[in-house]
Structure formats: structure tokens, C-alpha cells
Amino acid sequence: MAISVRVTSNIGEIRGNAGGAEINRLCERAAAAGMPMLGYVDEYDDTYFNLSQMRLVIPELEQLAGSASPDESGMAQQLLALARMVSMHDHMIFIGD
């Protein structure tokens, strides 16, 4: 099952989302590269990132986008847009199966 991503506020308002098998592949590549944030996304459970963690997540997504296939690069760009939406009290959630 494909991982989906959602940005939510602290009151549960959905601010944006994305989904697709490309996210799984990006996370697999992050794990292979030893990336400390995206490399540990659990494909079977939810992984939460807050605003302070975006300082690590965003560079990882930028690195993945620069070395990805066109489909994966497009998804990395979508995830970057979501990551940049995260503000105080928001979370970027990678939703596993």
C-alpha cells in the first residue's frame, strides 16, 4: 500500500495532502542514503514531523528531488510544497498502511 502524506493543524484541519507509490520509493531511497528523517518513515505506521524538524526534512526532500526519476522528482516537489506549509502547531504526517 502506498504511503500518503498530510499536513494538519493542531485542531485536525487538513491543510494539504499527497499520495502515491512514489512516496514509498523516495522513503526507500532516503533509508538507503542514511537520511535521518525520511529514512525512518515507517511504511506500516504514521510518522509525524513538526515545524522544527522541517529544517532537516526539507533539505532531504531537495536532495532526493535532485537525483530522482521524473515521477519521483515531481512527488518530491509536491512534498516540498507541503513541508513549506508547516507552521507552528502543524504536523506533516506520513501515513503508512
mmCIF file as gemmi writes it, N, C-alpha and C atoms, coordinates in Angstrom:
data_model
loop_
_atom_site.group_PDB
_atom_site.id
_atom_site.type_symbol
_atom_site.label_atom_id
_atom_site.label_alt_id
_atom_site.label_comp_id
_atom_site.label_asym_id
_atom_site.label_entity_id
_atom_site.label_seq_id
_atom_site.pdbx_PDB_ins_code
_atom_site.Cartn_x
_atom_site.Cartn_y
_atom_site.Cartn_z
_atom_site.occupancy
_atom_site.B_iso_or_equiv
_atom_site.pdbx_formal_charge
_atom_site.auth_seq_id
_atom_site.auth_asym_id
_atom_site.pdbx_PDB_model_num
ATOM 1 N N . MET Axp A 1 ? 0.833 -1.173 0 1 0 ? 1 A 1
ATOM 2 C CA . MET Axp A 1 ? 0 0 0 1 0 ? 1 A 1
ATOM 3 C C . MET Axp A 1 ? 0.881 1.242 0 1 0 ? 1 A 1
ATOM 4 N N . ALA Axp A 2 ? 0.46 2.259 -0.687 1 0 ? 2 A 1
ATOM 5 C CA . ALA Axp A 2 ? 1.246 3.475 -0.813 1 0 ? 2 A 1
ATOM 6 C C . ALA Axp A 2 ? 1.107 4.354 0.421 1 0 ? 2 A 1
ATOM 7 N N . ILE Axp A 3 ? 2.202 4.973 0.799 1 0 ? 3 A 1
ATOM 8 C CA . ILE Axp A 3 ? 2.209 5.947 1.88 1 0 ? 3 A 1
ATOM 9 C C . ILE Axp A 3 ? 1.525 7.211 1.364 1 0 ? 3 A 1
ATOM 10 N N . SER Axp A 4 ? 0.746 7.842 2.222 1 0 ? 4 A 1
ATOM 11 C CA . SER Axp A 4 ? 0.193 9.152 1.892 1 0 ? 4 A 1
ATOM 12 C C . SER Axp A 4 ? 0.749 10.16 2.892 1 0 ? 4 A 1
ATOM 13 N N . VAL Axp A 5 ? 0.676 11.426 2.525 1 0 ? 5 A 1
ATOM 14 C CA . VAL Axp A 5 ? 1.211 12.492 3.366 1 0 ? 5 A 1
ATOM 15 C C . VAL Axp A 5 ? 0.136 13.545 3.541 1 0 ? 5 A 1
ATOM 16 N N . ARG Axp A 6 ? 0.059 14.059 4.746 1 0 ? 6 A 1
ATOM 17 C CA . ARG Axp A 6 ? -0.947 15.081 5.047 1 0 ? 6 A 1
ATOM 18 C C . ARG Axp A 6 ? -0.319 16.12 5.975 1 0 ? 6 A 1
ATOM 19 N N . VAL Axp A 7 ? -0.635 17.383 5.755 1 0 ? 7 A 1
ATOM 20 C CA . VAL Axp A 7 ? -0.277 18.439 6.689 1 0 ? 7 A 1
ATOM 21 C C . VAL Axp A 7 ? -1.553 18.828 7.417 1 0 ? 7 A 1
ATOM 22 N N . THR Axp A 8 ? -1.501 18.76 8.75 1 0 ? 8 A 1
ATOM 23 C CA . THR Axp A 8 ? -2.674 19.087 9.565 1 0 ? 8 A 1
ATOM 24 C C . THR Axp A 8 ? -2.31 20.115 10.629 1 0 ? 8 A 1
ATOM 25 N N . SER Axp A 9 ? -3.313 20.885 11.017 1 0 ? 9 A 1
ATOM 26 C CA . SER Axp A 9 ? -3.149 21.824 12.125 1 0 ? 9 A 1
ATOM 27 C C . SER Axp A 9 ? -3.361 21.069 13.431 1 0 ? 9 A 1
ATOM 28 N N . ASN Axp A 10 ? -3.099 21.735 14.545 1 0 ? 10 A 1
ATOM 29 C CA . ASN Axp A 10 ? -3.272 21.084 15.841 1 0 ? 10 A 1
ATOM 30 C C . ASN Axp A 10 ? -4.736 20.802 16.174 1 0 ? 10 A 1
ATOM 31 N N . ILE Axp A 11 ? -5.665 21.374 15.418 1 0 ? 11 A 1
ATOM 32 C CA . ILE Axp A 11 ? -7.084 21.084 15.635 1 0 ? 11 A 1
ATOM 33 C C . ILE Axp A 11 ? -7.63 20.114 14.59 1 0 ? 11 A 1
ATOM 34 N N . GLY Axp A 12 ? -6.729 19.521 13.795 1 0 ? 12 A 1
ATOM 35 C CA . GLY Axp A 12 ? -7.126 18.497 12.843 1 0 ? 12 A 1
ATOM 36 C C . GLY Axp A 12 ? -7.499 18.992 11.462 1 0 ? 12 A 1
ATOM 37 N N . GLU Axp A 13 ? -7.392 20.287 11.224 1 0 ? 13 A 1
ATOM 38 C CA . GLU Axp A 13 ? -7.684 20.828 9.894 1 0 ? 13 A 1
ATOM 39 C C . GLU Axp A 13 ? -6.63 20.345 8.901 1 0 ? 13 A 1
ATOM 40 N N . ILE Axp A 14 ? -7.083 19.772 7.796 1 0 ? 14 A 1
ATOM 41 C CA . ILE Axp A 14 ? -6.162 19.302 6.753 1 0 ? 14 A 1
ATOM 42 C C . ILE Axp A 14 ? -5.793 20.488 5.875 1 0 ? 14 A 1
ATOM 43 N N . ARG Axp A 15 ? -4.496 20.78 5.824 1 0 ? 15 A 1
ATOM 44 C CA . ARG Axp A 15 ? -4.014 21.921 5.052 1 0 ? 15 A 1
ATOM 45 C C . ARG Axp A 15 ? -3.511 21.505 3.673 1 0 ? 15 A 1
ATOM 46 N N . GLY Axp A 16 ? -3.214 20.232 3.48 1 0 ? 16 A 1
ATOM 47 C CA . GLY Axp A 16 ? -2.749 19.724 2.185 1 0 ? 16 A 1
ATOM 48 C C . GLY Axp A 16 ? -2.45 18.245 2.29 1 0 ? 16 A 1
ATOM 49 N N . ASN Axp A 17 ? -2.41 17.569 1.13 1 0 ? 17 A 1
ATOM 50 C CA . ASN Axp A 17 ? -2.104 16.144 1.141 1 0 ? 17 A 1
ATOM 51 C C . ASN Axp A 17 ? -1.543 15.694 -0.2 1 0 ? 17 A 1
ATOM 52 N N . ALA Axp A 18 ? -0.928 14.53 -0.179 1 0 ? 18 A 1
ATOM 53 C CA . ALA Axp A 18 ? -0.372 13.903 -1.383 1 0 ? 18 A 1
ATOM 54 C C . ALA Axp A 18 ? -0.333 12.404 -1.131 1 0 ? 18 A 1
ATOM 55 N N . GLY Axp A 19 ? -0.285 11.643 -2.195 1 0 ? 19 A 1
ATOM 56 C CA . GLY Axp A 19 ? -0.204 10.197 -2.05 1 0 ? 19 A 1
ATOM 57 C C . GLY Axp A 19 ? 0.288 9.535 -3.313 1 0 ? 19 A 1
ATOM 58 N N . GLY Axp A 20 ? 0.839 8.353 -3.16 1 0 ? 20 A 1
ATOM 59 C CA . GLY Axp A 20 ? 1.293 7.591 -4.311 1 0 ? 20 A 1
ATOM 60 C C . GLY Axp A 20 ? 2.498 6.736 -3.991 1 0 ? 20 A 1
ATOM 61 N N . ALA Axp A 21 ? 2.713 5.754 -4.825 1 0 ? 21 A 1
ATOM 62 C CA . ALA Axp A 21 ? 3.828 4.821 -4.644 1 0 ? 21 A 1
ATOM 63 C C . ALA Axp A 21 ? 5.182 5.524 -4.712 1 0 ? 21 A 1
ATOM 64 N N . GLU Axp A 22 ? 5.229 6.7 -5.342 1 0 ? 22 A 1
ATOM 65 C CA . GLU Axp A 22 ? 6.489 7.445 -5.419 1 0 ? 22 A 1
ATOM 66 C C . GLU Axp A 22 ? 6.99 7.815 -4.026 1 0 ? 22 A 1
ATOM 67 N N . ILE Axp A 23 ? 6.067 8.053 -3.09 1 0 ? 23 A 1
ATOM 68 C CA . ILE Axp A 23 ? 6.482 8.396 -1.725 1 0 ? 23 A 1
ATOM 69 C C . ILE Axp A 23 ? 7.218 7.224 -1.1 1 0 ? 23 A 1
ATOM 70 N N . ASN Axp A 24 ? 6.703 6.016 -1.299 1 0 ? 24 A 1
ATOM 71 C CA . ASN Axp A 24 ? 7.387 4.833 -0.79 1 0 ? 24 A 1
ATOM 72 C C . ASN Axp A 24 ? 8.801 4.746 -1.353 1 0 ? 24 A 1
ATOM 73 N N . ARG Axp A 25 ? 8.925 4.955 -2.661 1 0 ? 25 A 1
ATOM 74 C CA . ARG Axp A 25 ? 10.245 4.863 -3.295 1 0 ? 25 A 1
ATOM 75 C C . ARG Axp A 25 ? 11.188 5.948 -2.774 1 0 ? 25 A 1
ATOM 76 N N . LEU Axp A 26 ? 10.675 7.163 -2.578 1 0 ? 26 A 1
ATOM 77 C CA . LEU Axp A 26 ? 11.507 8.237 -2.027 1 0 ? 26 A 1
ATOM 78 C C . LEU Axp A 26 ? 11.993 7.883 -0.626 1 0 ? 26 A 1
ATOM 79 N N . CYS Axp A 27 ? 11.112 7.328 0.186 1 0 ? 27 A 1
ATOM 80 C CA . CYS Axp A 27 ? 11.5 6.942 1.543 1 0 ? 27 A 1
ATOM 81 C C . CYS Axp A 27 ? 12.499 5.787 1.534 1 0 ? 27 A 1
ATOM 82 N N . GLU Axp A 28 ? 12.344 4.864 0.61 1 0 ? 28 A 1
ATOM 83 C CA . GLU Axp A 28 ? 13.314 3.77 0.476 1 0 ? 28 A 1
ATOM 84 C C . GLU Axp A 28 ? 14.683 4.311 0.086 1 0 ? 28 A 1
ATOM 85 N N . ARG Axp A 29 ? 14.704 5.263 -0.842 1 0 ? 29 A 1
ATOM 86 C CA . ARG Axp A 29 ? 15.975 5.877 -1.245 1 0 ? 29 A 1
ATOM 87 C C . ARG Axp A 29 ? 16.589 6.655 -0.094 1 0 ? 29 A 1
ATOM 88 N N . ALA Axp A 30 ? 15.746 7.322 0.699 1 0 ? 30 A 1
ATOM 89 C CA . ALA Axp A 30 ? 16.236 8.063 1.863 1 0 ? 30 A 1
ATOM 90 C C . ALA Axp A 30 ? 16.871 7.11 2.88 1 0 ? 30 A 1
ATOM 91 N N . ALA Axp A 31 ? 16.244 5.964 3.093 1 0 ? 31 A 1
ATOM 92 C CA . ALA Axp A 31 ? 16.79 4.975 4.022 1 0 ? 31 A 1
ATOM 93 C C . ALA Axp A 31 ? 18.132 4.448 3.519 1 0 ? 31 A 1
ATOM 94 N N . ALA Axp A 32 ? 18.208 4.162 2.22 1 0 ? 32 A 1
ATOM 95 C CA . ALA Axp A 32 ? 19.456 3.655 1.638 1 0 ? 32 A 1
ATOM 96 C C . ALA Axp A 32 ? 20.582 4.683 1.747 1 0 ? 32 A 1
ATOM 97 N N . ALA Axp A 33 ? 20.223 5.967 1.711 1 0 ? 33 A 1
ATOM 98 C CA . ALA Axp A 33 ? 21.213 7.038 1.8 1 0 ? 33 A 1
ATOM 99 C C . ALA Axp A 33 ? 21.523 7.418 3.248 1 0 ? 33 A 1
ATOM 100 N N . GLY Axp A 34 ? 20.85 6.797 4.209 1 0 ? 34 A 1
ATOM 101 C CA . GLY Axp A 34 ? 21.09 7.08 5.615 1 0 ? 34 A 1
ATOM 102 C C . GLY Axp A 34 ? 20.536 8.419 6.082 1 0 ? 34 A 1
ATOM 103 N N . MET Axp A 35 ? 19.501 8.9 5.428 1 0 ? 35 A 1
ATOM 104 C CA . MET Axp A 35 ? 18.911 10.182 5.823 1 0 ? 35 A 1
ATOM 105 C C . MET Axp A 35 ? 18.175 10.01 7.153 1 0 ? 35 A 1
ATOM 106 N N . PRO Axp A 36 ? 18.449 10.899 8.11 1 0 ? 36 A 1
ATOM 107 C CA . PRO Axp A 36 ? 17.924 10.699 9.467 1 0 ? 36 A 1
ATOM 108 C C . PRO Axp A 36 ? 16.436 10.949 9.663 1 0 ? 36 A 1
ATOM 109 N N . MET Axp A 37 ? 15.771 11.604 8.735 1 0 ? 37 A 1
ATOM 110 C CA . MET Axp A 37 ? 14.347 11.865 8.917 1 0 ? 37 A 1
ATOM 111 C C . MET Axp A 37 ? 13.521 10.967 7.998 1 0 ? 37 A 1
ATOM 112 N N . LEU Axp A 38 ? 13.577 11.206 6.719 1 0 ? 38 A 1
ATOM 113 C CA . LEU Axp A 38 ? 12.774 10.439 5.766 1 0 ? 38 A 1
ATOM 114 C C . LEU Axp A 38 ? 13.208 8.982 5.691 1 0 ? 38 A 1
ATOM 115 N N . GLY Axp A 39 ? 14.435 8.71 6.048 1 0 ? 39 A 1
ATOM 116 C CA . GLY Axp A 39 ? 14.926 7.341 6.047 1 0 ? 39 A 1
ATOM 117 C C . GLY Axp A 39 ? 14.275 6.462 7.107 1 0 ? 39 A 1
ATOM 118 N N . TYR Axp A 40 ? 13.613 7.095 8.065 1 0 ? 40 A 1
ATOM 119 C CA . TYR Axp A 40 ? 12.965 6.347 9.138 1 0 ? 40 A 1
ATOM 120 C C . TYR Axp A 40 ? 11.444 6.432 9.104 1 0 ? 40 A 1
ATOM 121 N N . VAL Axp A 41 ? 10.899 6.864 7.991 1 0 ? 41 A 1
ATOM 122 C CA . VAL Axp A 41 ? 9.44 6.834 7.843 1 0 ? 41 A 1
ATOM 123 C C . VAL Axp A 41 ? 9.001 5.374 7.839 1 0 ? 41 A 1
ATOM 124 N N . ASP Axp A 42 ? 8.009 5.082 8.657 1 0 ? 42 A 1
ATOM 125 C CA . ASP Axp A 42 ? 7.505 3.713 8.793 1 0 ? 42 A 1
ATOM 126 C C . ASP Axp A 42 ? 6.365 3.498 7.797 1 0 ? 42 A 1
ATOM 127 N N . GLU Axp A 43 ? 6.563 2.6 6.848 1 0 ? 43 A 1
ATOM 128 C CA . GLU Axp A 43 ? 5.54 2.381 5.835 1 0 ? 43 A 1
ATOM 129 C C . GLU Axp A 43 ? 4.301 1.676 6.381 1 0 ? 43 A 1
ATOM 130 N N . TYR Axp A 44 ? 4.362 1.187 7.615 1 0 ? 44 A 1
ATOM 131 C CA . TYR Axp A 44 ? 3.22 0.483 8.204 1 0 ? 44 A 1
ATOM 132 C C . TYR Axp A 44 ? 2.552 1.256 9.341 1 0 ? 44 A 1
ATOM 133 N N . ASP Axp A 45 ? 3.048 2.434 9.649 1 0 ? 45 A 1
ATOM 134 C CA . ASP Axp A 45 ? 2.501 3.219 10.752 1 0 ? 45 A 1
ATOM 135 C C . ASP Axp A 45 ? 2.623 4.696 10.39 1 0 ? 45 A 1
ATOM 136 N N . ASP Axp A 46 ? 2.131 5.571 11.228 1 0 ? 46 A 1
ATOM 137 C CA . ASP Axp A 46 ? 2.198 7.003 10.97 1 0 ? 46 A 1
ATOM 138 C C . ASP Axp A 46 ? 3.496 7.583 11.533 1 0 ? 46 A 1
ATOM 139 N N . THR Axp A 47 ? 4.108 8.474 10.779 1 0 ? 47 A 1
ATOM 140 C CA . THR Axp A 47 ? 5.316 9.17 11.196 1 0 ? 47 A 1
ATOM 141 C C . THR Axp A 47 ? 5.025 10.658 11.149 1 0 ? 47 A 1
ATOM 142 N N . TYR Axp A 48 ? 5.202 11.33 12.282 1 0 ? 48 A 1
ATOM 143 C CA . TYR Axp A 48 ? 4.877 12.753 12.41 1 0 ? 48 A 1
ATOM 144 C C . TYR Axp A 48 ? 6.152 13.592 12.408 1 0 ? 48 A 1
ATOM 145 N N . PHE Axp A 49 ? 6.107 14.72 11.685 1 0 ? 49 A 1
ATOM 146 C CA . PHE Axp A 49 ? 7.175 15.712 11.725 1 0 ? 49 A 1
ATOM 147 C C . PHE Axp A 49 ? 6.564 17.055 12.074 1 0 ? 49 A 1
ATOM 148 N N . ASN Axp A 50 ? 7.234 17.801 12.975 1 0 ? 50 A 1
ATOM 149 C CA . ASN Axp A 50 ? 6.744 19.117 13.362 1 0 ? 50 A 1
ATOM 150 C C . ASN Axp A 50 ? 7.585 20.216 12.699 1 0 ? 50 A 1
ATOM 151 N N . LEU Axp A 51 ? 7.282 21.452 13.009 1 0 ? 51 A 1
ATOM 152 C CA . LEU Axp A 51 ? 7.954 22.586 12.373 1 0 ? 51 A 1
ATOM 153 C C . LEU Axp A 51 ? 9.46 22.558 12.571 1 0 ? 51 A 1
ATOM 154 N N . SER Axp A 52 ? 9.928 22.273 13.766 1 0 ? 52 A 1
ATOM 155 C CA . SER Axp A 52 ? 11.377 22.286 13.993 1 0 ? 52 A 1
ATOM 156 C C . SER Axp A 52 ? 12.087 21.189 13.201 1 0 ? 52 A 1
ATOM 157 N N . GLN Axp A 53 ? 11.401 20.099 12.911 1 0 ? 53 A 1
ATOM 158 C CA . GLN Axp A 53 ? 12.001 19.013 12.134 1 0 ? 53 A 1
ATOM 159 C C . GLN Axp A 53 ? 12.049 19.325 10.64 1 0 ? 53 A 1
ATOM 160 N N . MET Axp A 54 ? 11.294 20.326 10.197 1 0 ? 54 A 1
ATOM 161 C CA . MET Axp A 54 ? 11.31 20.698 8.777 1 0 ? 54 A 1
ATOM 162 C C . MET Axp A 54 ? 12.69 21.171 8.338 1 0 ? 54 A 1
ATOM 163 N N . ARG Axp A 55 ? 13.516 21.666 9.288 1 0 ? 55 A 1
ATOM 164 C CA . ARG Axp A 55 ? 14.871 22.106 8.92 1 0 ? 55 A 1
ATOM 165 C C . ARG Axp A 55 ? 15.745 20.947 8.446 1 0 ? 55 A 1
ATOM 166 N N . LEU Axp A 56 ? 15.345 19.727 8.772 1 0 ? 56 A 1
ATOM 167 C CA . LEU Axp A 56 ? 16.037 18.532 8.269 1 0 ? 56 A 1
ATOM 168 C C . LEU Axp A 56 ? 15.269 17.867 7.131 1 0 ? 56 A 1
ATOM 169 N N . VAL Axp A 57 ? 13.946 17.858 7.217 1 0 ? 57 A 1
ATOM 170 C CA . VAL Axp A 57 ? 13.125 17.202 6.201 1 0 ? 57 A 1
ATOM 171 C C . VAL Axp A 57 ? 13.256 17.906 4.852 1 0 ? 57 A 1
ATOM 172 N N . ILE Axp A 58 ? 13.203 19.232 4.845 1 0 ? 58 A 1
ATOM 173 C CA . ILE Axp A 58 ? 13.246 19.981 3.582 1 0 ? 58 A 1
ATOM 174 C C . ILE Axp A 58 ? 14.538 19.73 2.818 1 0 ? 58 A 1
ATOM 175 N N . PRO Axp A 59 ? 15.724 19.815 3.441 1 0 ? 59 A 1
ATOM 176 C CA . PRO Axp A 59 ? 16.941 19.501 2.677 1 0 ? 59 A 1
ATOM 177 C C . PRO Axp A 59 ? 16.991 18.062 2.157 1 0 ? 59 A 1
ATOM 178 N N . GLU Axp A 60 ? 16.43 17.134 2.923 1 0 ? 60 A 1
ATOM 179 C CA . GLU Axp A 60 ? 16.387 15.752 2.439 1 0 ? 60 A 1
ATOM 180 C C . GLU Axp A 60 ? 15.518 15.65 1.194 1 0 ? 60 A 1
ATOM 181 N N . LEU Axp A 61 ? 14.361 16.296 1.211 1 0 ? 61 A 1
ATOM 182 C CA . LEU Axp A 61 ? 13.487 16.28 0.035 1 0 ? 61 A 1
ATOM 183 C C . LEU Axp A 61 ? 14.16 16.956 -1.155 1 0 ? 61 A 1
ATOM 184 N N . GLU Axp A 62 ? 14.862 18.043 -0.914 1 0 ? 62 A 1
ATOM 185 C CA . GLU Axp A 62 ? 15.573 18.73 -2.002 1 0 ? 62 A 1
ATOM 186 C C . GLU Axp A 62 ? 16.638 17.823 -2.606 1 0 ? 62 A 1
ATOM 187 N N . GLN Axp A 63 ? 17.366 17.12 -1.748 1 0 ? 63 A 1
ATOM 188 C CA . GLN Axp A 63 ? 18.397 16.193 -2.236 1 0 ? 63 A 1
ATOM 189 C C . GLN Axp A 63 ? 17.772 15.055 -3.039 1 0 ? 63 A 1
ATOM 190 N N . LEU Axp A 64 ? 16.678 14.499 -2.54 1 0 ? 64 A 1
ATOM 191 C CA . LEU Axp A 64 ? 16.004 13.415 -3.251 1 0 ? 64 A 1
ATOM 192 C C . LEU Axp A 64 ? 15.451 13.892 -4.587 1 0 ? 64 A 1
ATOM 193 N N . ALA Axp A 65 ? 14.888 15.087 -4.62 1 0 ? 65 A 1
ATOM 194 C CA . ALA Axp A 65 ? 14.326 15.631 -5.86 1 0 ? 65 A 1
ATOM 195 C C . ALA Axp A 65 ? 15.4 15.802 -6.923 1 0 ? 65 A 1
ATOM 196 N N . GLY Axp A 66 ? 16.582 16.178 -6.501 1 0 ? 66 A 1
ATOM 197 C CA . GLY Axp A 66 ? 17.667 16.426 -7.453 1 0 ? 66 A 1
ATOM 198 C C . GLY Axp A 66 ? 18.241 15.183 -8.088 1 0 ? 66 A 1
ATOM 199 N N . SER Axp A 67 ? 17.998 14.028 -7.48 1 0 ? 67 A 1
ATOM 200 C CA . SER Axp A 67 ? 18.594 12.795 -8.007 1 0 ? 67 A 1
ATOM 201 C C . SER Axp A 67 ? 17.544 11.732 -8.336 1 0 ? 67 A 1
ATOM 202 N N . ALA Axp A 68 ? 16.311 12.151 -8.506 1 0 ? 68 A 1
ATOM 203 C CA . ALA Axp A 68 ? 15.209 11.203 -8.694 1 0 ? 68 A 1
ATOM 204 C C . ALA Axp A 68 ? 14.779 11.101 -10.151 1 0 ? 68 A 1
ATOM 205 N N . SER Axp A 69 ? 14.001 10.055 -10.431 1 0 ? 69 A 1
ATOM 206 C CA . SER Axp A 69 ? 13.352 9.919 -11.733 1 0 ? 69 A 1
ATOM 207 C C . SER Axp A 69 ? 12.338 11.052 -11.867 1 0 ? 69 A 1
ATOM 208 N N . PRO Axp A 70 ? 11.848 11.32 -13.077 1 0 ? 70 A 1
ATOM 209 C CA . PRO Axp A 70 ? 10.865 12.404 -13.226 1 0 ? 70 A 1
ATOM 210 C C . PRO Axp A 70 ? 9.624 12.246 -12.336 1 0 ? 70 A 1
ATOM 211 N N . ASP Axp A 71 ? 9.085 11.026 -12.22 1 0 ? 71 A 1
ATOM 212 C CA . ASP Axp A 71 ? 7.908 10.81 -11.369 1 0 ? 71 A 1
ATOM 213 C C . ASP Axp A 71 ? 8.227 11.074 -9.903 1 0 ? 71 A 1
ATOM 214 N N . GLU Axp A 72 ? 9.352 10.543 -9.446 1 0 ? 72 A 1
ATOM 215 C CA . GLU Axp A 72 ? 9.738 10.739 -8.054 1 0 ? 72 A 1
ATOM 216 C C . GLU Axp A 72 ? 10.098 12.192 -7.788 1 0 ? 72 A 1
ATOM 217 N N . SER Axp A 73 ? 10.73 12.831 -8.743 1 0 ? 73 A 1
ATOM 218 C CA . SER Axp A 73 ? 11.086 14.245 -8.582 1 0 ? 73 A 1
ATOM 219 C C . SER Axp A 73 ? 9.832 15.106 -8.453 1 0 ? 73 A 1
ATOM 220 N N . GLY Axp A 74 ? 8.825 14.807 -9.256 1 0 ? 74 A 1
ATOM 221 C CA . GLY Axp A 74 ? 7.56 15.531 -9.165 1 0 ? 74 A 1
ATOM 222 C C . GLY Axp A 74 ? 6.912 15.358 -7.804 1 0 ? 74 A 1
ATOM 223 N N . MET Axp A 75 ? 6.958 14.131 -7.274 1 0 ? 75 A 1
ATOM 224 C CA . MET Axp A 75 ? 6.392 13.885 -5.945 1 0 ? 75 A 1
ATOM 225 C C . MET Axp A 75 ? 7.219 14.594 -4.879 1 0 ? 75 A 1
ATOM 226 N N . ALA Axp A 76 ? 8.534 14.566 -5.024 1 0 ? 76 A 1
ATOM 227 C CA . ALA Axp A 76 ? 9.387 15.267 -4.055 1 0 ? 76 A 1
ATOM 228 C C . ALA Axp A 76 ? 9.059 16.758 -4.048 1 0 ? 76 A 1
ATOM 229 N N . GLN Axp A 77 ? 8.777 17.317 -5.212 1 0 ? 77 A 1
ATOM 230 C CA . GLN Axp A 77 ? 8.396 18.732 -5.282 1 0 ? 77 A 1
ATOM 231 C C . GLN Axp A 77 ? 7.056 18.963 -4.582 1 0 ? 77 A 1
ATOM 232 N N . GLN Axp A 78 ? 6.106 18.045 -4.753 1 0 ? 78 A 1
ATOM 233 C CA . GLN Axp A 78 ? 4.826 18.151 -4.044 1 0 ? 78 A 1
ATOM 234 C C . GLN Axp A 78 ? 5.038 18.102 -2.533 1 0 ? 78 A 1
ATOM 235 N N . LEU Axp A 79 ? 5.899 17.187 -2.094 1 0 ? 79 A 1
ATOM 236 C CA . LEU Axp A 79 ? 6.166 17.057 -0.67 1 0 ? 79 A 1
ATOM 237 C C . LEU Axp A 79 ? 6.891 18.285 -0.132 1 0 ? 79 A 1
ATOM 238 N N . LEU Axp A 80 ? 7.77 18.856 -0.947 1 0 ? 80 A 1
ATOM 239 C CA . LEU Axp A 80 ? 8.434 20.102 -0.542 1 0 ? 80 A 1
ATOM 240 C C . LEU Axp A 80 ? 7.421 21.218 -0.334 1 0 ? 80 A 1
ATOM 241 N N . ALA Axp A 81 ? 6.461 21.317 -1.23 1 0 ? 81 A 1
ATOM 242 C CA . ALA Axp A 81 ? 5.421 22.343 -1.085 1 0 ? 81 A 1
ATOM 243 C C . ALA Axp A 81 ? 4.643 22.117 0.209 1 0 ? 81 A 1
ATOM 244 N N . LEU Axp A 82 ? 4.33 20.871 0.518 1 0 ? 82 A 1
ATOM 245 C CA . LEU Axp A 82 ? 3.632 20.569 1.769 1 0 ? 82 A 1
ATOM 246 C C . LEU Axp A 82 ? 4.51 20.905 2.971 1 0 ? 82 A 1
ATOM 247 N N . ALA Axp A 83 ? 5.778 20.517 2.907 1 0 ? 83 A 1
ATOM 248 C CA . ALA Axp A 83 ? 6.691 20.775 4.021 1 0 ? 83 A 1
ATOM 249 C C . ALA Axp A 83 ? 6.819 22.264 4.3 1 0 ? 83 A 1
ATOM 250 N N . ARG Axp A 84 ? 6.809 23.054 3.264 1 0 ? 84 A 1
ATOM 251 C CA . ARG Axp A 84 ? 6.934 24.51 3.432 1 0 ? 84 A 1
ATOM 252 C C . ARG Axp A 84 ? 5.651 25.137 3.971 1 0 ? 84 A 1
ATOM 253 N N . MET Axp A 85 ? 4.559 24.404 3.968 1 0 ? 85 A 1
ATOM 254 C CA . MET Axp A 85 ? 3.297 24.873 4.549 1 0 ? 85 A 1
ATOM 255 C C . MET Axp A 85 ? 3.262 24.718 6.065 1 0 ? 85 A 1
ATOM 256 N N . VAL Axp A 86 ? 4.105 23.847 6.588 1 0 ? 86 A 1
ATOM 257 C CA . VAL Axp A 86 ? 4.079 23.545 8.018 1 0 ? 86 A 1
ATOM 258 C C . VAL Axp A 86 ? 4.474 24.784 8.807 1 0 ? 86 A 1
ATOM 259 N N . SER Axp A 87 ? 3.608 25.165 9.732 1 0 ? 87 A 1
ATOM 260 C CA . SER Axp A 87 ? 3.89 26.292 10.614 1 0 ? 87 A 1
ATOM 261 C C . SER Axp A 87 ? 3.719 25.832 12.06 1 0 ? 87 A 1
ATOM 262 N N . MET Axp A 88 ? 3.839 26.759 12.98 1 0 ? 88 A 1
ATOM 263 C CA . MET Axp A 88 ? 3.724 26.43 14.402 1 0 ? 88 A 1
ATOM 264 C C . MET Axp A 88 ? 2.436 25.649 14.646 1 0 ? 88 A 1
ATOM 265 N N . HIS Axp A 89 ? 2.553 24.565 15.385 1 0 ? 89 A 1
ATOM 266 C CA . HIS Axp A 89 ? 1.44 23.71 15.784 1 0 ? 89 A 1
ATOM 267 C C . HIS Axp A 89 ? 0.899 22.827 14.653 1 0 ? 89 A 1
ATOM 268 N N . ASP Axp A 90 ? 1.545 22.809 13.491 1 0 ? 90 A 1
ATOM 269 C CA . ASP Axp A 90 ? 1.166 21.912 12.397 1 0 ? 90 A 1
ATOM 270 C C . ASP Axp A 90 ? 2.032 20.654 12.457 1 0 ? 90 A 1
ATOM 271 N N . HIS Axp A 91 ? 1.585 19.633 11.752 1 0 ? 91 A 1
ATOM 272 C CA . HIS Axp A 91 ? 2.375 18.409 11.576 1 0 ? 91 A 1
ATOM 273 C C . HIS Axp A 91 ? 2.309 17.968 10.124 1 0 ? 91 A 1
ATOM 274 N N . MET Axp A 92 ? 3.411 17.43 9.653 1 0 ? 92 A 1
ATOM 275 C CA . MET Axp A 92 ? 3.446 16.733 8.373 1 0 ? 92 A 1
ATOM 276 C C . MET Axp A 92 ? 3.458 15.256 8.735 1 0 ? 92 A 1
ATOM 277 N N . ILE Axp A 93 ? 2.413 14.56 8.305 1 0 ? 93 A 1
ATOM 278 C CA . ILE Axp A 93 ? 2.237 13.165 8.714 1 0 ? 93 A 1
ATOM 279 C C . ILE Axp A 93 ? 2.389 12.247 7.507 1 0 ? 93 A 1
ATOM 280 N N . PHE Axp A 94 ? 3.305 11.295 7.597 1 0 ? 94 A 1
ATOM 281 C CA . PHE Axp A 94 ? 3.45 10.243 6.6 1 0 ? 94 A 1
ATOM 282 C C . PHE Axp A 94 ? 2.595 9.079 7.111 1 0 ? 94 A 1
ATOM 283 N N . ILE Axp A 95 ? 1.536 8.771 6.392 1 0 ? 95 A 1
ATOM 284 C CA . ILE Axp A 95 ? 0.549 7.803 6.845 1 0 ? 95 A 1
ATOM 285 C C . ILE Axp A 95 ? 0.818 6.465 6.162 1 0 ? 95 A 1
ATOM 286 N N . GLY Axp A 96 ? 1.243 5.504 6.966 1 0 ? 96 A 1
ATOM 287 C CA . GLY Axp A 96 ? 1.524 4.171 6.449 1 0 ? 96 A 1
ATOM 288 C C . GLY Axp A 96 ? 0.282 3.319 6.373 1 0 ? 96 A 1
ATOM 289 N N . ASP Axp A 97 ? 0.476 2.104 5.928 1 0 ? 97 A 1
ATOM 290 C CA . ASP Axp A 97 ? -0.621 1.146 5.74 1 0 ? 97 A 1
ATOM 291 C C . ASP Axp A 97 ? -1.249 0.767 7.058 1 0 ? 97 A 1
